[in-house]
């Protein structure tokens, strides 16, 4: 399911060897993050009724990144927090 997985990703059209590797690595990281968010407990607490689809999740993440403004102190506080992600059975 990773190859397409509903992400509507396309082939990385490049002949540059490092470009292909970087694209694949970014794809792996994105897939891992989506799996953690989808199967973990963090979103369940924040959105108890769910998000509806991966597209809605992506839109909410984009909007959060676009509208977030953190001071240096707030960012440092967030980085120092310890969290646990618990996987919940389907």
N, C-alpha and C positions, 0 to 999 in steps of 0.2 A: 504494500500500500504506500510505501515511501516514495516510489517513483513518481506518482502523480498525487495521490492522497488528497485530492480535492484542492490542492494549492494552485492549480493551473500554471504550473511552472513549465518553462520551455527549455529546450536544449541551449546550452551555453555555446553560442556560435563563435568559436575562437580557435585559432591554431596555436595560441600561446600556451605552452605546457603548464606554466605556473597559474595562468588565468583559469584553466580548467580545474586545477587542484583547489584554488581558492574558492571557486564557485561551488564545488562539491563540498568543501568544508563548511561553508556558510549554510548550504542546504542541510547538512547533518546537524549543525547547531540549531537551526530553525526547527527541524523535525523533533529534536530532543526537547526543546523548550515547549513546543505544542503538546507533546506527550506528557510532560510534567504538569502543565497547566490543565490539560484535559482529564488526566487520571488522578491528579492530586487533590488535596483537600483545601487548598488556598482559595480557589474560585468558588468552591461550595459555600464557604463562609461569606464571601463578598457578594455572591449572587445566588442566593438559595433557590431561586426559581429557574436558574440556568441562564445561558446566553442565547440559546437557539441554534447557533451554527458556528463553524470556524470562521466564517466571513464576519459575523458579528464580533467575535473575539478579536480578530485582526483589526477591525475598525475601532474597537474600544482601546486597544493597545496604541494604535496610531494616534488617536485623539488624546490619550493620556500623555504620550510623549510630546505631542505638539503643544499642549496647554500646560504642561508641568513647568513650574519655575521654583527651583529649590535654591536656598542660600547654601553657601559652603558648609555652614554648621549643620543645617538640616541634612545635607547629603552625607556628611561624616557620621551623623547619628544613625542614618539608615544603613550605612555600610557596617556599623558596629553591632547592629541587631542580630541576634541569633534566631534562625527560623528552622522549622521542621516541616517537611512536606510528607504527609502520610497518604499512601495510596489507598483509595477506597474501592471495594469490589463493585463491579457494575450492577 
